[in-house]
Amino acid sequence: MNTDTLTRSFGRRIAVFALVGSAACIAAFATADPPTATPSTPAVTKSFQLPPANEDGWIPLFNGKNLDGWVYKETGAELGEDPKGTVTVEDGILKFDYSNWDEFKGRFGHLHHVVPFDRYRMRIVYRFVGDQVTGGPGWAYRNSGIMVHGQDPASMRKDQDFPVSIEVQLLGGGGQGERPTGNLCTPGTNVELDEKLVTRHCTNSTSGTYHGDGWVTAEVEVLGNDEIVHIVEGKEVLRYQRPQLDPNDADAKMLMQQRKGDVMLDRGWISLQGESHPVEFKVVEIRPLPSKADAAKPE
């Protein structure tokens, strides 16, 4: 694989980025690699340094020009391959574009940022456009997501559909009826809600429905293993606690072996999801939050 040819459209393959061991190459608030399965992709091919924060403390994860700092993983393909040139950057917009696809065939895609995080607030501005590709599941119509506390993308199986992660599900309305966004889905994970373990796959938020192709702002506040909060257009729509691995999920079991049985998730990788409907992102940014110990200190 030629790892020196990251282009605006990825071509047919994209460069593989990996986090190097030195903390100097990433921002001070990014954590060390959480325990994961042994990576299937070989060694570091390129280091990556986060850009500086703006005056409000936000750091752009998407620079509006190219996909520096991101790596794509599609079901059935190796990490770093983009067989149909699905992920593109055009006019400052990051796109999951299915115009080169004849049929979906269950090839779910995730664009992973190469730096893992633990406590932060993330903000994206997204919209759904166009038509779903032929063969996409009915539930995947106008459907995407922000995956947080995800497994190392290098540890994903070649034929794995979704990273083990917590998903902030993004949905668009179909023109009529209610279809909230900012929901929770849990591939390989569980959470606690109102002090009770929740094992169902998805939980709806209290957000409104967003029909059409207008831009929507979604945020997620991630506080390690303590709490995760979903926010849509400035309003809190869902809150839950103690994200954890699901011991009944095969991929999660593999991660648990590496973690010596520990199921609690307090950090991980972020990814954006492609599930067969074209989706666009014009803002992807993150703001670090104090560590748990620092937050507890009196001012």
C-alpha positions as CSV (number, residue, x, y, z in Angstrom):
1,M,0.0,0.0,0.0
2,N,1.3,3.4,-1.0
3,T,0.9,5.5,2.2
4,D,2.2,8.7,0.7
5,T,-0.8,9.4,-1.6
6,L,-3.5,11.0,0.6
7,T,-5.5,13.1,-1.9
8,R,-8.6,15.2,-1.7
9,S,-10.7,12.3,-2.9
10,F,-8.6,9.4,-1.5
11,G,-8.5,7.8,-5.0
12,R,-8.9,4.1,-4.4
13,R,-6.9,3.9,-1.3
14,I,-6.1,6.3,1.5
15,A,-3.0,6.6,3.7
16,V,-3.0,4.8,7.0
17,F,-2.3,7.0,10.0
18,A,-1.4,5.7,13.4
19,L,-0.7,7.3,16.7
20,V,3.0,7.3,17.7
21,G,4.1,6.6,21.2
22,S,5.5,10.0,22.0
23,A,3.0,12.4,23.7
24,A,4.8,15.2,22.0
25,C,3.1,14.4,18.7
26,I,-0.4,14.9,20.0
27,A,-2.2,17.5,22.1
28,A,-1.6,17.4,25.8
29,F,-5.2,16.4,26.5
30,A,-5.2,13.3,24.2
31,T,-4.8,10.1,26.2
32,A,-2.5,7.2,25.7
33,D,-3.8,4.3,23.7
34,P,-6.5,2.4,25.5
35,P,-6.0,-1.4,25.7
36,T,-7.2,-3.0,22.5
37,A,-6.7,-6.1,20.5
38,T,-3.4,-6.5,18.7
39,P,-3.6,-4.2,15.7
40,S,-3.9,-6.0,12.3
41,T,-2.3,-3.1,10.4
42,P,1.4,-2.8,10.5
43,A,3.5,-0.1,12.0
44,V,3.2,3.6,12.1
45,T,3.3,5.1,8.7
46,K,2.9,8.7,9.5
47,S,2.6,10.7,12.7
48,F,-0.1,13.3,13.2
49,Q,-0.2,16.4,15.3
50,L,-3.4,18.1,16.3
51,P,-3.8,21.8,15.3
52,P,-3.9,24.5,18.0
53,A,-7.2,25.4,19.6
54,N,-8.9,28.6,18.7
55,E,-9.7,31.3,21.3
56,D,-12.8,29.5,22.5
57,G,-10.8,26.3,23.1
58,W,-12.2,24.4,20.0
59,I,-9.8,22.3,17.9
60,P,-10.8,21.4,14.3
61,L,-10.6,17.7,13.7
62,F,-11.5,18.3,10.0
63,N,-9.4,21.0,8.5
64,G,-11.8,21.7,5.5
65,K,-9.1,20.9,3.0
66,N,-8.2,17.2,3.2
67,L,-8.4,14.2,5.4
68,D,-5.2,14.6,7.4
69,G,-5.6,12.8,10.7
70,W,-8.4,10.4,9.5
71,V,-8.4,6.8,8.3
72,Y,-11.2,5.0,6.6
73,K,-12.4,1.4,7.3
74,E,-15.0,-0.3,5.2
75,T,-16.6,-3.7,5.7
76,G,-14.7,-6.2,3.6
77,A,-11.7,-3.9,3.0
78,E,-8.4,-3.4,4.8
79,L,-7.9,-0.4,7.0
80,G,-6.9,2.6,4.8
81,E,-8.7,1.3,1.6
82,D,-11.5,3.2,0.0
83,P,-12.4,0.9,-2.9
84,K,-15.0,3.2,-4.5
85,G,-13.7,6.6,-3.5
86,T,-16.6,7.1,-1.1
87,V,-15.1,9.7,1.3
88,T,-14.2,13.0,-0.4
89,V,-13.5,16.6,0.5
90,E,-15.0,19.3,-1.8
91,D,-15.5,23.0,-1.2
92,G,-14.7,22.6,2.5
93,I,-17.2,19.8,3.0
94,L,-16.4,16.2,4.1
95,K,-18.7,13.9,2.2
96,F,-19.8,10.2,2.2
97,D,-20.6,10.1,-1.5
98,Y,-22.1,7.0,-3.0
99,S,-22.3,8.1,-6.7
100,N,-19.7,5.5,-7.7
101,W,-21.7,2.6,-6.1
102,D,-24.1,0.4,-8.0
103,E,-25.3,-1.5,-4.9
104,F,-24.5,-1.3,-1.2
105,K,-24.0,-5.0,-0.3
106,G,-23.5,-4.4,3.4
107,R,-20.3,-2.4,3.1
108,F,-20.6,-0.1,6.1
109,G,-17.9,2.6,6.4
110,H,-16.4,4.5,9.3
111,L,-13.9,7.4,9.0
112,H,-11.8,7.2,12.2
113,H,-9.8,10.0,13.7
114,V,-6.3,8.7,14.6
115,V,-6.1,10.3,18.1
116,P,-8.0,8.7,21.0
117,F,-9.7,11.0,23.6
118,D,-11.3,10.6,27.0
119,R,-13.0,13.8,28.3
120,Y,-14.2,16.4,25.7
121,R,-17.1,18.1,24.0
122,M,-17.4,17.4,20.3
123,R,-19.4,19.5,17.8
124,I,-20.4,18.6,14.2
125,V,-22.6,20.2,11.6
126,Y,-24.1,17.7,9.2
127,R,-26.8,17.1,6.7
128,F,-28.3,14.3,4.5
129,V,-28.5,14.8,0.8
130,G,-29.6,12.9,-2.3
131,D,-30.8,9.3,-2.5
132,Q,-29.8,6.2,-0.6
133,V,-27.7,3.8,-2.6
134,T,-29.5,0.7,-4.0
135,G,-29.4,-2.1,-1.5
136,G,-29.0,0.0,1.6
137,P,-31.1,-1.3,4.6
138,G,-34.4,0.5,5.1
139,W,-33.3,1.5,8.6
140,A,-30.2,3.2,7.1
141,Y,-32.2,5.7,5.1
142,R,-30.9,9.2,6.2
143,N,-28.9,7.5,8.9
144,S,-25.3,8.2,10.1
145,G,-23.6,8.5,13.4
146,I,-20.7,9.8,15.6
147,M,-19.0,6.8,17.2
148,V,-17.2,7.6,20.5
149,H,-15.1,5.5,22.9
150,G,-14.5,3.3,19.9
151,Q,-12.0,0.5,19.6
152,D,-8.7,1.1,17.8
153,P,-9.6,0.9,14.1
154,A,-6.5,-1.1,13.5
155,S,-8.0,-3.9,15.7
156,M,-11.2,-4.2,13.6
157,R,-11.7,-7.5,11.7
158,K,-11.7,-7.1,7.9
159,D,-15.4,-8.1,7.7
160,Q,-16.5,-6.2,10.8
161,D,-19.5,-3.9,10.2
162,F,-19.2,-1.5,13.1
163,P,-16.5,-0.6,15.6
164,V,-17.2,-1.6,19.2
165,S,-18.3,1.9,20.4
166,I,-21.0,4.2,21.7
167,E,-22.9,5.7,18.8
168,V,-24.6,9.1,18.8
169,Q,-27.0,8.2,16.0
170,L,-27.8,10.9,13.5
171,L,-31.2,10.6,11.6
172,G,-33.0,12.7,9.1
173,G,-36.7,12.9,8.7
174,G,-38.4,11.5,5.6
175,G,-40.7,14.4,4.9
176,Q,-43.4,13.5,7.4
177,G,-43.8,12.0,10.8
178,E,-41.4,12.0,13.7
179,R,-37.9,10.7,13.6
180,P,-35.6,12.1,16.4
181,T,-31.9,12.5,15.9
182,G,-29.1,12.4,18.6
183,N,-30.2,8.9,19.6
184,L,-28.1,6.2,21.3
185,C,-27.0,3.0,19.7
186,T,-24.6,0.5,21.2
187,P,-22.6,-1.8,18.9
188,G,-20.8,-4.1,21.2
189,T,-21.5,-2.0,24.3
190,N,-24.0,-1.2,27.0
191,V,-24.7,1.9,29.2
192,E,-26.5,2.7,32.4
193,L,-29.6,4.9,32.4
194,D,-31.3,6.0,35.6
195,E,-28.8,3.7,37.5
196,K,-30.1,0.6,35.5
197,L,-28.1,-1.3,32.9
198,V,-29.5,-0.8,29.4
199,T,-28.8,-3.7,27.0
200,R,-31.2,-2.8,24.1
201,H,-29.4,-1.7,21.0
202,C,-31.0,1.8,20.5
203,T,-32.6,4.4,22.7
204,N,-34.4,7.4,21.3
205,S,-33.6,11.0,22.3
206,T,-36.1,13.7,22.9
207,S,-35.0,15.8,19.9
208,G,-37.2,17.1,17.2
209,T,-37.3,15.8,13.6
210,Y,-35.2,17.5,10.9
211,H,-36.6,17.0,7.5
212,G,-35.0,18.2,4.3
213,D,-31.4,19.0,3.6
214,G,-30.7,21.8,6.1
215,W,-27.6,21.7,8.3
216,V,-28.1,20.4,11.8
217,T,-25.7,21.0,14.7
218,A,-25.1,18.1,17.1
219,E,-22.8,17.9,20.1
220,V,-21.7,15.2,22.5
221,E,-20.1,15.7,25.9
222,V,-18.0,12.8,26.9
223,L,-16.8,12.5,30.5
224,G,-14.7,9.4,30.5
225,N,-16.6,6.5,32.1
226,D,-18.8,8.9,34.1
227,E,-21.4,10.3,31.7
228,I,-22.2,11.1,28.1
229,V,-24.6,13.8,27.0
230,H,-26.2,14.3,23.6
231,I,-27.1,17.9,22.5
232,V,-29.0,18.8,19.3
233,E,-29.3,22.5,18.2
234,G,-28.2,23.6,21.7
235,K,-30.7,21.5,23.7
236,E,-29.8,18.4,25.8
237,V,-31.7,15.4,24.4
238,L,-30.2,12.4,26.1
239,R,-27.9,11.6,29.1
240,Y,-26.6,8.3,30.3
241,Q,-23.7,6.9,32.4
242,R,-21.0,4.2,32.6
243,P,-20.4,3.1,29.0
244,Q,-19.1,-0.4,29.0
245,L,-18.3,-3.4,26.8
246,D,-21.1,-6.0,26.2
247,P,-19.8,-9.4,27.4
248,N,-22.3,-11.1,25.0
249,D,-20.8,-9.5,21.9
250,A,-18.0,-11.4,20.1
251,D,-15.9,-8.4,19.2
252,A,-16.3,-6.9,22.7
253,K,-15.2,-10.2,24.2
254,M,-12.0,-10.0,22.2
255,L,-11.3,-6.6,23.6
256,M,-12.1,-7.8,27.1
257,Q,-9.4,-10.4,26.8
258,Q,-6.9,-7.7,26.1
259,R,-8.2,-5.7,29.0
260,K,-8.1,-8.7,31.4
261,G,-11.8,-8.7,31.9
262,D,-12.4,-4.9,32.4
263,V,-15.6,-3.8,30.7
264,M,-15.7,-0.1,31.6
265,L,-14.9,2.3,28.8
266,D,-13.3,5.7,29.7
267,R,-11.6,6.6,26.4
268,G,-11.3,5.6,22.8
269,W,-11.4,6.6,19.1
270,I,-14.0,8.8,17.4
271,S,-15.4,8.0,13.9
272,L,-18.0,9.3,11.5
273,Q,-20.3,6.7,9.9
274,G,-21.5,5.9,6.4
275,E,-24.4,3.6,6.2
276,S,-25.5,3.9,2.6
277,H,-27.2,7.4,2.5
278,P,-25.1,10.3,1.4
279,V,-24.1,12.5,4.3
280,E,-22.0,15.7,4.6
281,F,-20.1,17.3,7.4
282,K,-18.9,21.0,7.3
283,V,-17.7,21.2,11.0
284,V,-16.0,18.5,13.0
285,E,-14.3,20.0,16.1
286,I,-13.5,19.1,19.7
287,R,-12.9,20.9,22.9
288,P,-10.9,19.2,25.7
289,L,-12.4,19.1,29.2
290,P,-10.5,18.9,32.4
291,S,-9.5,15.5,33.7
292,K,-11.7,14.1,36.5
293,A,-9.0,14.9,39.1
294,D,-8.6,18.5,37.8
295,A,-12.4,19.0,37.7
296,A,-12.7,18.0,41.4
297,K,-10.1,20.6,42.5
298,P,-11.5,23.7,44.2
299,E,-11.0,26.9,42.4
